[in-house]
Amino acid sequence: MRGAAKEKESGVPTERKSAAREGGSQQEVRRTFKMLREVWLNIGVEKVDMHEGVIIKALLDSGTTGMFIDRQTAARHGFKLQKLERLLVVRNVDGTNNSGGAIMH
């Protein structure tokens, strides 16, 4: 393809490309794309004590150092919480402690 051009329509970036068809005529192809700031996935999680699976909507965070679930989601889906021997201190990207506090369960 040649003749690629980018433009904005209604605030959403689009990309226009033209390609040669058989016989020499031109064909225009448009593709609209929107930058994602968050990526949410439906994931399967298993309750280890009951061997029961549930589907949970999860935020993909490429900067995290582990996998976590918030207390309200755990309670809503019937997960049993087990107190940790040591608290996990949660730090923000700038190094400050997270306002949500340490992870206890």
C-alpha contacts under 8 A as a table, 3 or more apart, distances in Angstrom:
res1	aa1	res2	aa2	distance
1	M	4	A	7.60
1	M	17	K	6.62
1	M	18	S	6.18
1	M	19	A	4.80
1	M	20	A	7.44
2	R	17	K	6.39
2	R	18	S	5.90
2	R	19	A	6.11
3	G	17	K	5.71
3	G	18	S	5.75
3	G	19	A	7.89
4	A	15	E	7.13
4	A	16	R	5.68
4	A	17	K	4.35
4	A	18	S	6.77
5	A	15	E	5.94
5	A	16	R	5.18
5	A	17	K	6.37
6	K	13	P	7.22
6	K	14	T	5.91
6	K	15	E	4.56
6	K	16	R	6.10
7	E	13	P	6.02
7	E	14	T	5.51
7	E	15	E	6.39
7	E	16	R	7.72
8	K	11	G	5.73
8	K	12	V	5.63
8	K	13	P	4.53
8	K	14	T	5.81
9	E	12	V	5.51
9	E	13	P	6.44
9	E	14	T	6.92
12	V	32	T	7.20
12	V	33	F	7.02
12	V	34	K	6.20
13	P	32	T	6.31
13	P	33	F	6.03
13	P	34	K	6.55
14	T	30	R	6.93
14	T	31	R	5.75
14	T	32	T	4.35
14	T	33	F	6.03
15	E	30	R	5.79
15	E	31	R	5.36
15	E	32	T	6.38
15	E	33	F	7.93
16	R	28	E	6.94
16	R	29	V	5.86
16	R	30	R	4.69
16	R	31	R	6.65
17	K	28	E	5.83
17	K	29	V	5.35
17	K	30	R	6.57
18	S	26	Q	6.42
18	S	27	Q	5.48
18	S	28	E	4.38
18	S	29	V	6.06
19	A	26	Q	5.68
19	A	27	Q	5.28
19	A	28	E	6.48
19	A	29	V	7.73
20	A	24	G	5.86
20	A	25	S	5.85
20	A	26	Q	4.68
20	A	27	Q	6.20
21	R	24	G	5.59
21	R	25	S	5.30
21	R	26	Q	5.77
21	R	27	Q	6.44
22	E	25	S	6.88
36	L	39	V	6.88
38	E	59	L	7.23
38	E	60	L	7.45
39	V	59	L	5.94
39	V	60	L	5.49
39	V	61	D	7.93
40	W	57	K	6.59
40	W	58	A	5.45
40	W	59	L	4.52
40	W	60	L	5.94
41	L	57	K	5.63
41	L	58	A	5.19
41	L	59	L	6.40
41	L	60	L	7.03
42	N	55	I	6.29
42	N	56	I	5.57
42	N	57	K	4.48
42	N	58	A	6.06
43	I	55	I	5.49
43	I	56	I	5.44
43	I	57	K	6.32
43	I	58	A	6.63
44	G	53	G	6.44
44	G	54	V	5.67
44	G	55	I	4.54
44	G	56	I	6.37
45	V	53	G	5.55
45	V	54	V	5.43
45	V	55	I	6.24
45	V	56	I	7.04
46	E	51	H	6.11
46	E	52	E	5.52
46	E	53	G	4.23
46	E	54	V	6.34
47	K	50	M	5.50
47	K	51	H	5.35
47	K	52	E	5.26
47	K	53	G	6.19
47	K	54	V	7.93
47	K	79	F	6.44
48	V	51	H	5.16
48	V	52	E	7.37
54	V	77	H	7.55
61	D	64	T	5.79
64	T	67	M	7.55
69	I	73	T	6.78
69	I	74	A	6.62
70	D	73	T	5.55
70	D	74	A	6.34
71	R	74	A	5.12
71	R	75	A	6.18
72	Q	75	A	5.16
72	Q	76	R	6.06
73	T	76	R	5.05
73	T	77	H	6.27
74	A	77	H	5.42
74	A	78	G	6.14
74	A	79	F	5.01
74	A	80	K	7.55
74	A	81	L	7.87
75	A	78	G	5.04
75	A	79	F	5.86
75	A	80	K	7.62
76	R	79	F	7.86
81	L	105	H	5.76
82	Q	105	H	5.24
83	K	104	M	5.91
83	K	105	H	4.32
84	L	87	L	6.36
84	L	104	M	5.67
84	L	105	H	5.20
86	R	104	M	7.51
87	L	102	A	6.04
87	L	103	I	5.66
87	L	104	M	5.15
88	L	102	A	5.37
88	L	103	I	4.93
88	L	104	M	6.79
89	V	97	N	7.27
89	V	101	G	7.14
89	V	102	A	4.53
89	V	103	I	6.49
90	V	97	N	5.96
90	V	98	N	5.49
90	V	101	G	6.77
90	V	102	A	5.64
90	V	103	I	7.16
91	R	94	D	7.76
91	R	95	G	5.52
91	R	96	T	5.47
91	R	97	N	4.47
91	R	98	N	5.20
92	N	95	G	5.27
92	N	96	T	5.43
92	N	97	N	6.12
92	N	98	N	5.64
93	V	96	T	7.54
97	N	101	G	7.27
98	N	101	G	5.71
98	N	102	A	7.74
